[in-house]
Amino acid sequence: MFKQVQAVLFDLDGTLIDSAPDLGAAADQMRTERGLASLPLDAYRPMAGAGARGMLGIAFGMTPDHADFLAMREEFFRNYERRMTSNTRAFDGVPDLLQALVKRSLLWGVVTNKSMRFTGPLTAAMPLFASAGAVVGGDSTPHSKPHPAPLLEAARQLGLAPGRCIYVGDDERDIVAGRAAGMPTVAATYGYLGGTPEVHGWGADASIAAPLDLLSLLK
C-alpha cells in the first residue's frame, strides 16, 4: 500500500509498549495513600496514552485547571519514575516487527508526547529500542502532537523527507500530527485509543489490528 517508504515512525505508549500497568499503578498509589479504594487496571488503560492528565483524570476526576493539578502531577511523576519499567512490556509482535523493518533496511524511530524525563531512561532501559534511529519526546521541540513539529524533527534526525516516513499511532492526535507533517498514517487499533475507539473517523490512511499487520502494508 505504501510505496517508497524509507522509515516507520511510531508513537510509544499504546503503540510499541503497554505501559498502562505502570502508569495506572503510579496513579493508583496516590489513591490508596489517601485512603481511597484501589481501581482496576481496566479503568486506567483507555487513558494511559494521555499520561498524567489521563491518569489523574481517572484516579481523581481531576482536570489540568484544578488548583492542585501541578502538585498532583509532580507526585504522579515521581511515582511513575520509580517504577516505569516494572511491568511495561512491548506489545506482542512488536519485537518481530522491528526486526523485520531492520532486515528490510527500513529506518524506524519513536515520536511520543511523553517527556524526555521519562522517554530517555525508558528507551535506554529496554533493548527493544537499540536499533531506533530517532527518539523524539514531547518536549524535544517547542510543540507536542498533534502539532507536526515532533514528527518533522524525527524525519530530520533520520535524514529523510517527511513524505518518505509513515507514522503509526493509537490516538487521533497521532493521525492529525502525521497528516500535518505530510506523512502517510496508520492507526494502531490494538492500542489505548484515548477512550475514543471510533478509529474510522480519524482519517488515517490505514489501520492495523496487530503490530505485525504493518508488514503487509509495506510490501
N, C-alpha and C positions, 0 to 999 in steps of 0.2 A: 504493500500500500504506500509506504513512504519511500521515495526514491532519492538517491544522492544524499542520504543521511550519513553524517560522519561522526555524530556523537549523540548520546542519550543523556539528558539531564533528568534527575529525579528529585521530587520532594523527599523529605526524610521520614518524619513520623507519620505512620499510616500508609506509607508507600513502600519504603525499603524495610523499615523496622517497626515492630509492635512495641512501642514504649508506653502504652496505656497502663500496664501494671505498675510501673514505677511512678509515672505521673499521678495516677489515681491514688497510690499509696502515700505520696507526699502530701496530697490534699486531705486524704482521709485521716492521716496522723493529726492534722490540725483539728479535725472534728473531735476525735477521741480524746485529745488532750484538753478539750473544752467540755468534756462530759457529754458529748453528743454521740448518738449511735453511729456505728460504722455503716458505710454504704457499700453495696456490692460493686465489683469492678464494672459490671454491665452498665451501671449508672454513669460511670465516668467515661467509658470507652468512646461513645459517639463524639464527645467534645475534646478528646485527647489532642487532636491536631491544633486546637486553639490555645494550648499551653496554659499559663497561669490564669488568663482570663476565663478559659473554658473550665478549668478545674475548680477555681474559686466560685464560679457561677453554679456549678453542680453542688459543691460542698456547702455553700452558704447562701446561695441565691444572690451573690454579690456581683455588682457591675463595676466597671472602671471608674464611674463617677461617685462611688461610695467614699465617704471621708476616710475610711480605714483601708482602702484598697491598696495603696502603695506599701503600707507596713505589712499587710497580709501577704501581698505578693512577694515581698522580700523573705518573709518567713517560709513561704512555699518554695521559693528558690533555694533556700538553704537546705530544706528537707530533701528536695529533689537532687541537689548537688551531691548529697551524701549517699544517694542510692541509685543514681541514674543508669547504672549498668547492672543492677542486681537481678532484675527479671526482664530486661529488654532483650529481645531476640529479633533476628531477621525473619521476615515472613517466609513461609515455606516456598521454595523455588527461587528466592532472591539470590542466594549464593551461586546457584547453577546459571541463572540469568546473567549475572555479572561476568562469570567465567566465559559464557558463550559470547558476550559482547567483546571481550578482550580477544578471544580466538578469532573473531571476525575483523579484528583490527579497528574496532569502533572505540572511540573515547567515551568516557562517561564521567558524570560528576553529580554533585549534590547542591541543590538550592533550597534552603529552608528558611522559615521565619524564626526558627529557634536561634537565640543569640549565640554568638561565638563563645561566650562564657561557658555554654554547655555543649555546643556543636563541636568545638575544637577538642576538648577532652573525650567526648563520647566517640567521635570518629577515630581518634587516636587509639582508643582502648579496644576497638573492635577490628580484628584482622580483615573483616569484610571490606573495609574502606581503603586498604593498602594500595589498590590499583586505581583509585579515583584521581582524575586529572584536575578536578576543581572542587572546592568545598566553599560555598558561599552561605553565610549566616544572615540572620535578619538584621544585623547591624553592620554588615560588611559594606553596605552602600547607604547613602542618605535616606533611601526609601526601602520599604519591605513590600512583599507581594500584598495586594495584586498589582502594584507598580512593576513595570518591566525591568527596572534597573538591576535587580539581583541576577536576573536571567541574562541580561546583556553583559554583566560582569563575568559570569561563568563562561559565556562564549568567548569573551576576551581572553580569559585565562587559558582557554583551550586553543586559542589562536584560530578560531573559526568564525565565519559569518553566522549570525543568528539563524538564518534560514537553513543552515546545514545541521542544526540541532533539533531534536524533538524534546518536549517536556512532558513528563509523566507525573501526575499528582492525584490526590484523593479528595481535593476540596475545590469548590467552584473558583476560589481566588487563584488557584494554580492555573486553571484553564484561562481565566481572564488575563493573568500575567503573561502566560505563554503566547496568547494571541496578540497581545500588545507588543510583545518582543519580536513578532514576526516568525514565531516557531510553530510548527505543527504540534498539536496537543493530544494527549491520551489520558483519559480518566481511569483511575485505578478503582474499580467498583468494589474491590475486596477491602478497601481501607475504611477510615473513620467517617468520611463523607460529611463532616461538620454538622451532623444531625439533620442534614437535608439530603436525603437519598434520591431526589429527583434528578439523577445524573443526566438524563436525556435533554434537560433544559439548559445544561451548562454551555453547550456549543462546542464541545470537544470534537476533534476530527475522528477519534475512535475511542473505544473503551475496552478494557481488559478485565476479566473476572478472576484472573490469577496472574502472578508475575511472569511466568513463562509464556503466557499468551502473547506477550510483546514480540517474541521472536518471529511469529508468523506475520507480523505487520512489517517486518524489516527485510523480508525476502525480496 
